[in-house]
Amino acid sequence: MGAEMEWESIPGLVRWAATRYADTEAVVEGRTRISYAELGARVERAAAACLANGVVPGDRVGIWAPNSLDWMVAALGAVSAGAVLVPLNTRFKGTEAADVLRRSGAGLLFVTGTFLGTSYVASLRRAAGEGAVGAGGPLPGLPALEQVVVLSDDAPADFRTWKDFLASGEGVGGAEVRARADEVRADWPSDIVFTSGTTGRPKGAVITHAQTLRGYEIWSDLAGLERGDRYLIVNPFFHTFGYKAGVIACLMRGATMIPQPVFNVDTVLANLAAERVSVLPGPPTLHQSLLDHASRDAHDLSALRLVVTGAAVVPLRLVERLRGELGVATVLTAYGLSEASGIVTMCRRGDDPSVIAHTSGRAIPGVEVRVAAPPGEPGEVLVRGFNVMRGYYEDEAATAEVRTADGWLRTGDVGVLDGAGNLRITDRIKDMYIVGGFNAYPAEIEQLLGLHPDVMDVAVVGVPDARLGEVGKAYVVRRGGSVLTADDLIAWARREMANYKVPRAVEFLGELPRNASGKVVKGELRGTGFA
């Protein structure tokens, strides 16, 4: 039986990988190094604990924690018990996390103790510690939430430690755990991925086991991920780029996973060298930071062979520098969104650098992409195929807004298709602004401004203008040592782009506000405050 037949579900994939790659190093975390066989055993133990604590197929289980081995074990254990995983954004405040937990109806939550100086336990208690008299569970404001497990050795009296939770499953036999895993069907939901909320309140996209496995088998194939690769996973696990293009893809190929909880350029450089990392996906800002770091040349980065990026404008110069300065053999860009399993288009190995920098590649097999505009003109990107979500969790109205009668998903992104089928994302529909009757697309303007040698990072938004209706304002991060002024940049822009595209104002910042998946939070720049 081929591997694809084994992969009817994520639990099936975990068990297959534990056997197929048994002695291969699966995870490196600090001094901890475990094999795929050991990873499989740990996942089975976590699944046993889920069974012992009443988790049944279809139950929603939340996880609110940074990248770690424990995250993998807890998440895969819950899914192996038939649960639907609800990953929570580590940037959420307690109120936001409580909202997602409440709307998903999660009955069990795995949560980190303290991360980046914030007590997630205290934050959650402040947000959901009050509720109806007699409400069950440790948090009265979340009556459906029966248990909270803290992924550490310390927990409040009404929560549980990770060690205690795992111990509670010791009476559940391996045969019972495997029988439950075997019940999980390909068309069952595997996770509810809540959108990043750059446009407001997050909505939960329901994705199945089959969609996940088919999509990331394709991703692994197109990227060229191989057994023996060493994959530094900086992309957050709560995001598809980290969990599915990271953990799931590595399980498929037998690659070694090195989870990193937060992006720190010094730590990344140290890990790249010490662990001989060969694969490093991430947003363009991650790779730009590596290239520009003063001590880069003090680290041996020669093992790095594969970079996959996206989520933002990718300058051609970045692709050229990754290849020329670091010797990265393969640099690819891709496009996806939560509502389409995180994967829609992808460049192919061997594509020209200009295609990789200026487009997000072509539709993956089994997926159709079209643009609601004449050929070569920008319009809304529509997607149809196996990857399109079942719908938003318990939100038929929102689902109807994004799904056409003939099965196309309205992405809300603006793009252009070239003659070869390569997709260039020009913007979000909501980000487009109109300058004296001309449609201005910030992503296009950002790409052009990014060509200036003193511009390290840039975001453009539309602002009101009495004469033209709206004009562009650029928020710019200068390269170190640059004395670039606003007038200099505007004068340069007038020589490089059509007049209506030229920003009328420039503001310099130390860094742009980004969410954990690398997207600029333009609401903060506009002052609307959406995260």
N, C-alpha and C positions, 0 to 999 in steps of 0.2 A: 504494500500500500504506500502511495506517495505521501510526502509530507503534507501536500495540500489537502488530502483526504483526512489527515489527522487533525487539521486545523479547522474543525467545524466550530470551535469555540476557543476563547482565550484560555480556559482551564486545560483544554486539550493541547494547546500550544505549550503551556508551561510544563506539562508532564512530558511531552515529546522532547522539548529542549533539555530537560533534566536527564533524559536517557541518551539522546543523540550527542550531546556535548558534555557528558557527565564529568569528565576530568578537566574540562576547559575552565579557565578562570572566568567567573561570571561577573563579580562585583569587587571593586576595590574602593574602600572607604577608610581613609587614614591607615591604621595598621591592620585593619580587617581585610582579609582576602578570602573569598569563598568561591567554590566551584559551582557549576550548574547543578550538579547533584545536590549539593548543600542548599542552594537556593530553592530547588524544588521541594526539599524536605522542610525548609522554613515556611514556604508558602502553604504546604499541606498542614503544618501545625497551626498556622493562622486561620486556615479554613476550618479546621477542627474546632477552634475556639469560637468561630462565628456560629457553627452548628450548635455548639453547647449553649450559646447565648440566644438561641431562638431565631437566628437569621434564616429566612426561607426564600426560595426563588422569587425574584421580583422586588424584594425589599430594597429600599434605597439606603446606601451607606455613604456617609460623607467622609472626606479626608481633607484636613486643613493643616498643611505642614509643608516645609521646604523639601527640596530634593534630598533623599537619603535612602539607605538600604531599608530602613524600617518602613518608609513610605511604600517602596516596591512590595515588600512582604505583606503589609497590611492591605494594600489595594488589591493585589493579585489573590490574596487569601479570601477577601470578601467576594471578589468576582468568581472565584472557584467554588464558593458556597451558593452561587446563583444570584448574588446580589447585583444591583445596578449601582455602579460607582458614581458618586457626585463629588468631583474634585473642586475644592474651593481655592480661589485666588489668594495667595499669601499677602497680597497688598490690601485685601479687604480689612475694614475695621469691623469691630464686633457686630454693629448694627447691620452691615452688609452681609456678613456671614450668616447671621441669624435669619435674615430675609430669605436667603437661598435655602437654608435648612428647613425653614418653615414651608416654603413653597414646594420643595421637593418631597416633603414628608419623611425625611430621613429618620430612621429609628436608632441608628448607631453612628457615632462620630469618632474618628481618630483625629487627634489634634496634637500639635507640638506644644511643648511647655512654653519656652521663651525663644523668640527669634528676632534678631536685630534689635534687641533691647526692649521688645514688647512682650508682655505676658498674654498669650492668646487665651489662656484659661480665664484670666481676670477680665479681659476684653469681652469675652463671650458671656461671662456671668453678669457684667454690667448691662449688656444688651438684652439678655433673656432671663435674668434672674427673678423677674417678677411676672406673675400671671394669675390665672384663675385659682381660687382657693381649691385645694384638693387635686390640682393638676399633677399627674404622675411624672416620674423622671426627675433627673437632677436639676433641670432648668424649667421652672414653671412657665416661662414665656414660650417654650417649645414643647408642648405636651406630647407630641409624637416621638420626641427624642428620648428613648428609654435609657441609653447608656452613652457615656463619654469616656473614651479611653485616651489617656495622655501618653504620648510616645516618649516616655522617660521613666526614670525610677522613682519619680515623686509625683503625687497627685493629691488633690483635696479629698476629703473623706467620702464625698458623694460621687466622685469620679473614680476611675480605675487606672492603675499603672499598666503599662504595656506588658510587663512581666506577669502580673496577676492575671491579665486577660488571657495570655497564652497558656498559663498554667491551668486555666479553667477548662481547656479543651483536652486535657490529658486522658479523660475517660472516653473520648470518642475515637474509635478505631480507624485505621487507615482505609479499610474496606468501605466504611460508611462515608468517609470523606470522598473517596474516589467515585462511589456510586452517585453522590450528589453532583460531583463535577460532570459525570457522564450524562446527567439529566439536562444539562445546559444545552440549548438548541441554538443553531446558527442565527435564527431570526429573532432571538430574544434581545432586548436592549442590554448592552454592555455598560453603557455610561450615559449620563446626562451632562453635557458640556455646556456650562453657562457662558454666554458670550461675554466678551471683555468689557462691554458696557461703555464703549467710547461714545455712544450715542444716547446713553441714558440707562434705564434699568435693565440689567442682564436678563436674558431669556434662555431657557434650558433646551438645547438641541438634543433630541433623543437619537442615539446611534446604536446600531446592533453589532453583535459579534462578527457577523459575516461582512458587514461594511468595513469594520476595522481591519480584519485580517486580509481581505482582498486589497484594500487600499494600501496597506503598509507592506504587503508582499510586493506590490508594484513599486512602491517608493524604494524599497531595499534593492530591487532589481535595477531600477533606473539610476540610483545613486551608486551602485556597485559596491554595496556593503558586503563584507566578506568575513568568514570565520577567521579569527586571528586579529581582526581589527580591534583597536583600543579606542573607545568612544567616550570623550569627555562630554557629559550631559550637563550643560549650563542652562539650557532652555528649561523653564519650570515644568515640573511634572503635572501641575494642574492644567497646563496647556497642551493641546494635541502635539505640538512640535516637540515637547519634552517627553510625554508619556508614550505616544504612539510612534512617532518618528525616532524616538529614543529607545525606551524600554522594550516595546513590542517588536520593533525592528531588530534589536539586538538578540532577543529570544529566537527570532526566526533564523538569524545567521550565525549565532554562536559568537558574537562579538563581546568583548569585555566592557562592562559599564563602569564609568568613574563618575558618580554623581557629585555635582558641586552645588551647594545650597544657594549661593548668591554670587553674582558676577563681581569678581575682583581681579583686575588685570595681573597683579603680581602673583596671585594664587593660580590663575590660569596658566601663566608662563611657567611657573614652577611645576605644575602638574603635567603640562605638555612635555617638558623635558624629562622629569623623573619617571613618568609612566609611559614614555614613548608613544604618546597619543597620535593616532593616525586619522581620526575623524573628529571634526569640530563644527557642527552646525550652530547657527546663531544669527541674530540680526546683524546688519552691516556695522552698527556702532561697535559691536564686540570685536570684529576683525579690524576695524579702523583703529581701535584702542591698542590692539596688539602691535600693529604695524608701527604706530607712532610712539610706542613706549621707549623711554630712554635706555632701558637695560635689556631690550629685546635680544640684541646680539650676544648677550652673555649666556643665553639659554640655547640649548641644542633643540631646534624644532624640526630637524630633518625628517622625522618619522611622519609628519603631517602630510597627508596625501589627498584628503577629501574635505571640502568645505561646502555646505549647503546653506544658503541664506535667503532672505525674503523679508516680508513684513514692513519694508520701507524702501525708499529710493536706493538703488545700488549703483554707485558711480562706476563708470568704465575703468577709471584709474584704480579703484579698489580691486577689481578683478585682475588687472594687469600687475598690481603690486603683489597680490597673493601668489600669483604664478611666478613673477620675476624675482621678488625679494625673498620669499619663503619657499619657493620651489614646489608649491602645491599643484599636484598634477591635475586635479579635477575640482573646478569651482562651478557650482550649479545654483540656479535660482528657481524658485517654485512659488505657486500661488494656491492658497486654500482659505477656507473659512470654516468655522465650527459647524455651520449648517450643512456643509458638504464633506463631513468627516475629516476636515483639515487638509484635504488634497484635491486639487482640480487640474492644475497644469504643472508641468515640470520641464526644465531644459534637459537635453540629453547630453551624455558624455560625447565630446567631439564637436559640440556646437561652437561657433565662432564667439570670441569674447564679447563682441558688440551685441550679439543675440542674448548672451547671458546677462549682460549689464542692462540692456534696454528693454528686455521682455521677461516674462515669467515662464517662457516655454510654451509647449503645446499640450493639449488635453491628454490626460493619461488614458490608457486603454479602458474602454467601457464607459467613457464619459464624453458627453457632447458639450461644446461651448459655443455660444453665439452672442453677438452684440446687437442690441436693439437700435441699429442705426445703419445707414448706407455703408457699403464697403469702404474701409479706410477712415471712417468718421468715428468719433467717440460716442459711446452710448452705454446703456446699462448692460452689464455682463449677466447673461443667463446661463444656467448650468442644468444639465439633465443627465441622470445616470444612476448607477448602483450606489454612489456615494452620498446621494441626497438624503438628508435626515428623514425620519418618520414624521417629524413635526416638532413643534415646541411643546414641552411637557405641560399638559393640562391647560393649553392656551390655543384653542381652535381658531379664535379670531386673529391672533398674531400669525398663526400658520397660514391662514387663508390669504393674508396680506402679501406673503412672500412666495406663494405657490400658484402657478397659473393652472388653468383647467387642463392643459395638455402636459402637465408634469414638469414644467421648467421652474427652477428656483431663481427668484429675483434676488440677486446678491446685494444690491445697493451700491455696488462698485461701478465706476465708469472705466471703460477700457476700449482699446482698439485692437482688432485682429489684422495681422499682416497677411500677405498672400500665402505664406507657408503655414498659417494657422497659429503663429506665435501670438500670445496675448500680452499686451502692454497695458498695465493698470495705470490710468491717469489720475484717478481720484475716487473718493467717496462722493456719491450724489450730493449729500448734505454739505460737503466741503467746497463744492463749486460755488463761485461767486460771479456776478455779472458786472463788468466794467463798461459803462457806456454802451450797453447792448451786446458786448462780446463776452462769451463764456470763458472764464479763466479757471484753469485746473491747477490747484496748488502743487500737486505732485510733479507736474511737468515743469513748473517754474522752479521748484526745489531742485530738480535734476539739473537745470541750467545753472542756477546759482552755485550748486555744488562743484561746478567746473572751475570756479575761482580758486586760485591756489591758497588763499588765506581762509577759506571757508571750510571748517571741519564738519559742521552739522548745521542744518537749516530746516525751518518749518515756516510755511506761509499760510496766513489766514486772511479772509476778507473782512474789511472793516468799513463802516459807513462813511460815505463821502457826499457832501452837499451837491456837488456838480455831477459826478459820474454814477451816483448811487452806491457803488462799492468800489474799493480799491484794495490792492494787496499790501499787507504788512509782513515783513520778514523778520523772524526771530533767528538770530545767527550766533553760533558758537565759533569763535575765531581759533585758528591754530595757535599753539604756544608761541609767544614772542611777536605775534602780528600786531601792527598798529593800524589795521584797516579801519576806516571811518565809514559812517553811514553814507556820506556824500560820495566817497570813493566807490562804494559798492553799487549805489544807484547809477552813477555815471557809467560804470562798467556794464551794468545790466542794460542800459539804453543802447549800448553797442552790440549786445549779444541776443536780444529778444525783441519781439514786437512791443510797441509802446504800451498797449493795454496790459501786457504781462508784467511790466516793470513795477516792482514794489514802490509805493510812494513813501513808505516809512520803513526804517530798519531799527531794531532794538537788539543789543548784544546781551547774551546770557552766558553764564558759566556752563550750563548744560540745559538741554531741553527736557521738559517733563515727559516721561515715558511710562507706560504700564509695563507689567512684568513680561509681556510677550514682545516688547521692543517697539510698540507703536507709540507715536507721539500723541499725548493726550491734548488735543487741540482745544478742548473745552476749557482747560486751565489757561491756555494762552488767550482765549477770548474772554475769560472771566466768568464762564458759565459754571465751571467747577465740576462737570461730569467726569468721573474717574475712568 
